[in-house]
Amino acid sequence: MVSNCNNIRPNLQGDFPEIHPSALIDPSAQIIGNVKVGKNVFIAPLAVIRSDEPGSDGLVSPIVLGEECNIQDGVIIHSHGGKEVIIGPRTSIAHGAAIHGPCEIGESCFVAMRSTLYSANLEKSVWIGMNATIMMVTLDAFSYVPAGSVIRSKNDAWDLRLVSEKEKSYMESVLLATNRLREDYREFLVKNSK
């Protein structure tokens, strides 16, 4: 279900967002340009997802949100010209996080509140703690980045532990809660449109 407001619009090159009909986007979120929103994605209030900066070839690379992504309040996603941002299925990006591409975030990751990713790649099921900064590095699957960490190289990531069962459970519970919330909003909108 997509908003009828002007919050979903093309970029200057004329690329219009492609949004799966099952996605739920809050009317206060801004979805601009070459953005591809997958099945059952939830985009919360005041998120900004903007793919509008062309590369040297004049084309704008996409921002891709995989199935059941959870983009929470105030998240900002953008990229350098000609560079992609890909967020894998079932990944949660929490309140106020900033993702600036090029970035590739794997399936079932958790990026906590106010974290920043810049030119970074996360393999599957990575946990990024609150206020962490990850830049110009690839993190292995199941890596756990503590709150407030600054990871700028493979050396900085050397001592990261693996995500615990408790953290895996928490990541799953966040996703399930957001999926329930998405469906409750969908039901509310259908009920109130009659």
C-alpha positions as CSV (number, residue, x, y, z in Angstrom):
1,M,0.0,0.0,0.0
2,V,1.6,3.2,-1.2
3,S,0.8,6.8,-0.1
4,N,-1.1,9.0,-2.5
5,C,1.0,12.0,-1.3
6,N,3.8,13.7,-3.2
7,N,6.4,12.0,-0.9
8,I,7.1,9.4,-3.7
9,R,8.6,11.2,-6.7
10,P,11.2,11.0,-9.5
11,N,14.7,12.4,-9.4
12,L,15.9,15.0,-11.9
13,Q,16.8,12.3,-14.4
14,G,13.2,11.1,-14.4
15,D,13.8,7.8,-12.4
16,F,10.7,7.1,-10.5
17,P,10.6,4.7,-7.4
18,E,9.5,1.2,-8.0
19,I,7.4,0.0,-5.0
20,H,5.9,-3.4,-4.5
21,P,2.2,-3.1,-3.8
22,S,2.6,-4.8,-0.4
23,A,5.1,-2.3,0.9
24,L,3.8,0.2,3.5
25,I,5.3,3.7,3.4
26,D,4.4,6.4,5.9
27,P,3.2,9.6,4.1
28,S,5.9,11.7,5.9
29,A,8.7,9.5,4.5
30,Q,10.4,10.8,1.3
31,I,11.2,8.2,-1.5
32,I,13.0,9.9,-4.3
33,G,14.4,8.6,-7.6
34,N,15.8,5.2,-8.5
35,V,14.6,3.4,-5.4
36,K,13.4,-0.2,-5.5
37,V,11.2,-1.2,-2.6
38,G,10.5,-4.9,-2.2
39,K,7.6,-7.0,-0.9
40,N,6.3,-6.2,2.6
41,V,8.9,-3.5,3.3
42,F,7.9,-1.1,6.1
43,I,9.2,2.5,5.9
44,A,8.4,4.6,9.0
45,P,7.7,8.3,9.5
46,L,10.4,10.8,8.4
47,A,12.7,8.4,6.6
48,V,14.4,9.8,3.6
49,I,15.5,7.4,0.8
50,R,17.0,9.5,-2.0
51,S,18.6,8.1,-5.2
52,D,19.2,11.1,-7.3
53,E,23.0,11.7,-7.8
54,P,24.2,10.6,-11.3
55,G,27.5,8.9,-11.9
56,S,29.9,10.0,-14.6
57,D,27.8,8.1,-17.2
58,G,24.8,10.3,-16.3
59,L,22.9,7.4,-14.8
60,V,21.6,7.1,-11.2
61,S,22.3,3.7,-9.5
62,P,19.6,2.2,-7.4
63,I,18.9,2.0,-3.8
64,V,17.3,-1.5,-3.3
65,L,15.3,-2.5,-0.2
66,G,14.9,-6.3,0.0
67,E,11.8,-8.1,1.1
68,E,10.6,-7.4,4.7
69,C,13.1,-4.7,5.3
70,N,12.3,-2.5,8.2
71,I,13.3,1.2,7.8
72,Q,12.5,3.0,11.0
73,D,11.8,6.6,11.8
74,G,14.3,9.2,10.6
75,V,16.6,6.9,8.7
76,I,18.5,8.5,5.8
77,I,19.7,6.5,2.9
78,H,21.7,8.1,0.0
79,S,24.7,7.4,-2.2
80,H,27.5,8.9,-4.2
81,G,26.8,9.3,-7.9
82,G,26.8,6.0,-9.8
83,K,27.0,3.9,-6.6
84,E,24.4,1.5,-5.3
85,V,23.0,0.8,-1.8
86,I,21.5,-2.6,-1.4
87,I,19.8,-3.7,1.8
88,G,19.1,-7.4,2.1
89,P,15.9,-9.1,3.0
90,R,14.7,-9.0,6.6
91,T,17.1,-6.4,7.7
92,S,16.2,-3.7,10.3
93,I,17.6,-0.2,10.1
94,A,16.7,1.5,13.4
95,H,15.7,5.1,14.3
96,G,18.0,7.8,13.0
97,A,20.6,5.6,11.3
98,A,22.4,7.1,8.3
99,I,23.5,4.9,5.4
100,H,25.6,6.5,2.6
101,G,26.7,4.4,-0.3
102,P,28.2,2.6,-1.8
103,C,26.9,0.1,0.7
104,E,25.7,-3.5,0.7
105,I,24.0,-4.8,3.8
106,G,23.3,-8.5,3.9
107,E,20.2,-10.5,4.9
108,S,18.9,-10.3,8.5
109,C,21.3,-7.6,9.7
110,F,20.5,-5.1,12.5
111,V,21.7,-1.5,12.4
112,A,20.9,0.1,15.7
113,M,19.8,3.7,16.4
114,R,21.9,6.6,15.2
115,S,24.5,4.4,13.6
116,T,26.3,5.5,10.5
117,L,27.5,3.4,7.6
118,Y,29.7,5.0,4.9
119,S,31.0,3.0,1.9
120,A,30.7,-0.2,3.9
121,N,29.5,-3.8,3.4
122,L,27.9,-6.0,5.9
123,E,27.6,-9.7,5.3
124,K,24.6,-11.7,6.6
125,S,23.3,-11.2,10.2
126,V,25.7,-8.5,11.3
127,W,24.8,-6.5,14.5
128,I,25.7,-2.8,14.5
129,G,25.3,-1.2,18.0
130,M,23.9,2.2,18.8
131,N,26.0,5.2,17.6
132,A,28.5,3.0,15.9
133,T,30.3,4.2,12.8
134,I,31.4,1.8,10.0
135,M,33.3,3.1,7.1
136,M,35.2,1.7,4.1
137,V,35.3,-1.9,5.4
138,T,33.5,-5.2,4.9
139,L,32.3,-7.0,8.1
140,D,32.0,-10.8,8.1
141,A,28.7,-12.6,8.7
142,F,27.5,-12.6,12.3
143,S,29.9,-9.9,13.4
144,Y,28.9,-8.0,16.5
145,V,29.9,-4.3,16.6
146,P,29.5,-2.8,20.1
147,A,27.6,0.5,20.7
148,G,29.8,3.6,20.0
149,S,32.5,1.7,18.1
150,V,34.3,3.2,15.2
151,I,35.3,0.6,12.6
152,R,37.4,2.1,9.7
153,S,39.5,-0.9,8.6
154,K,39.9,-4.6,8.8
155,N,42.3,-4.1,11.7
156,D,39.5,-2.3,13.7
157,A,37.2,-5.3,13.0
158,W,39.8,-7.9,14.1
159,D,38.6,-8.5,17.6
160,L,34.8,-8.3,17.0
161,R,33.0,-11.3,18.5
162,L,30.1,-13.2,16.9
163,V,26.5,-12.3,17.4
164,S,25.1,-14.3,20.4
165,E,21.9,-16.4,20.5
166,K,20.3,-13.7,22.6
167,E,21.1,-11.0,20.0
168,K,19.9,-13.2,17.1
169,S,16.6,-13.6,19.0
170,Y,16.4,-9.8,19.6
171,M,17.0,-9.1,15.9
172,E,14.2,-11.6,15.0
173,S,11.8,-10.1,17.6
174,V,12.4,-6.5,16.2
175,L,11.5,-7.8,12.7
176,L,8.4,-9.7,13.9
177,A,7.2,-6.6,15.9
178,T,7.7,-4.4,12.8
179,N,5.9,-6.9,10.6
180,R,2.9,-6.9,13.0
181,L,2.9,-3.1,13.1
182,R,3.0,-3.0,9.3
183,E,0.0,-5.3,9.1
184,D,-1.9,-3.4,11.9
185,Y,-1.4,-0.1,9.9
186,R,-2.5,-1.8,6.7
187,E,-5.7,-3.1,8.4
188,F,-6.3,0.4,9.9
189,L,-5.9,2.1,6.5
190,V,-8.3,-0.4,4.8
191,K,-10.8,0.0,7.6
192,N,-10.7,3.8,7.5
193,S,-10.8,4.1,3.7
194,K,-14.4,2.8,3.6
